[in-house]
Amino acid sequence: MSSLRRSLALAAIVLLGLVALADAAYLTLVHVDLETGAGGIGRICHALSKTGCEVTGGRFGDLFGVPVAVIGGGGALAILVTAVVALFRRRDDEHPSHALLVGLAAVALLTSVLMATLSLIEAAYCPFCVFWYLLNIATFAAAIAAADRPIAASLRASVRGLKRPVGVLAILAFAAGVGLGMTAYLRVLTRISDVVAVTVREEIDAALARPRIADLDLKDQPRRRVGGPGEAIEIVEFSDFECPYCRQLWVHAERYFAETERPLEVVFVNYPLDAACNANSSGSLHPQACLAAYAGECAHRQGKFWEYADRLFERQPDLGRAALLDSASALGLDLAAFEACLDDPATADAVRIDVNLGTKARVRGTPSMLIGGYKLSGVIRRPFFEGMLSKIQGS
């Protein structure tokens, strides 16, 4: 085959391997971000995806305690090392590195298919994971081009190639990549955990030093019990369905509520940042927020608020009337009653009552929360929930 064509294909694999290693490093940091609740690195993911990169920290995010990103980084290093060997032996058509490269790229591609399937099961996707899948597709195509032989023949030869020196080198590269990646992951995890612990402790002390707000009339707002048995602490969430930071808080809070054993009463209060229904708002920062709040109230009347709110945050920023009705239909709500409710003045009055509750709680923006009556602002994550509740419960 043309030496230039093979050289270009192998050079492309080397470049793709370097990019894959960078992606693996970033996703490993995201894993640390999710483990510690630091909330810095993951902001890029949230800017690109409604669910951020939360799936990387979910039930399929690690294998026996090793982050999938670290394992993937080891695979990327093995492919990179094999590609470098193949590049040096590009004029030797029979060198085992060419076939081995096809086999390793095929394994990476199959792994991408598996991880994409697991993401579908989780009903979430990670944009940097999708980018990695595309890298693996391109690597497989380039490996086939460099081998210049039938795929089946290359795959058979790749198995034999594992016993050759280049195969042993690839295995050692994979092991080294996973080992070094895991060492770096644990070091960063420990360091960030220490920093987060100090920051959380300081913020909790500041929150507990502020006056407690405990005189709100919350009998008509959506409410649910989560966690285990016992006397529950009330958590009140002031939110705007069109606010991107509210969406982030919703994702983190819902995950925490699903996993915690602490007895909690969770209450949702609308606080749309739109002057059309919120006199405290100086303009229409979120012009669809009022209608979305009305829709949430209508879903509440039909006993499906929490499921409906989940869909609104998931579909953000698509919150027009048609989208709101579509979400109601998907949840099996009575559409005629729902649409009538959207235009009912009593619905707008209910949202104004929520806004007045926010005013009384001295809410200045969203998202805001009351945990046991103590007001917090911004995107709250697991370490803060745990620390704050521990302080309040004295445990």
Helices and strands as residue ranges (DSSP letters): H 3-36, H 43-48, G 54-57, E 62-63, E 66-67, H 68-88, H 96-122, H 127-147, H 151-161, H 165-209, E 223-226, E 233-239, H 244-259, E 264-270, H 289-301, H 305-315, H 321-330, H 335-342, H 345-360, E 368-371, E 374-377, H 382-393
